Amino acid sequence: MSIANPLWGAPRIHGELLKLGIDIGQTSVAKYMVKRRGPPSQGWKTFLHNHADGIAAMDLFVVPTISFRLLYGLLIMGHGRRQILWFGVTANPTAEWIANQVTEACGWEQAPRYLIRDRDGAYGEVLIRRLRSMGIRDRPTSPHSPWENGYAERLIGSIRRECLDHVVVFGERHLRHVLLSYMKYHNEIRTHLSLEKDAPVSRAVKLAGTILCRPVLGGLHHQYVRI
């Protein structure tokens, strides 16, 4: 009980044991409880785990074009199923632009409860006011702590390794098309270890039919289906 319920103290465990007909003293329960190594308060990892379905995360990443012009991609993802909610592309990521992207991605009625972000200077007061008006609780990470937004950071790494590192980007329109194609692949086709080898938009298992291979992202990846 102590291992399975780290938030329980000796009185709570003692009460449960009494309800199971196990007559033991509370001092004995306290003696044999597992000693906690960490603080009793909720940590960041516990917060992420307990509220995953209501958490979204966003981050900016830089993409160079064929003419060495720098474009900025904005990623917004949901923690619950690791689903990509939105991609935005711009050459000038202002706070007003980011606020509009959040509104289009989440909407006023389906906004997440929490939004995790880093402390990039592009996230200005305009964005913070927009989040408050949408009922979203802003959760900036600690300074120089990218691991606190680890899901978004890892996803950006996957986007680079699986897509952008193999594509020459010509401009904003081209980058937007590539990212939207990757979003469809990531959400509907790509399996994930954290989802027990399922896709964010769950894929049904098909046992009958001929296996067909379809190229995705210009042949960088392939989709296998039964027809």
Secondary structure by P-SEA (a helix, b strand, c coil): cccccccccaaaaaaaaaaacbbbbaaaaaaacccccccccccaaaaaaaccccbbbbbbbbbbccccbbbbbbbbbbccccccccccccccccaaaaaaaaaaaccccccccbbbbcccccccaaaaaaaaaacbbbbbccccccccaaaaaaaaaaaaaacccccccccaaaaaaaaaaaaaaacccbbbcccccccccbbbbbcccbbbbbbcccccbbbbbcc
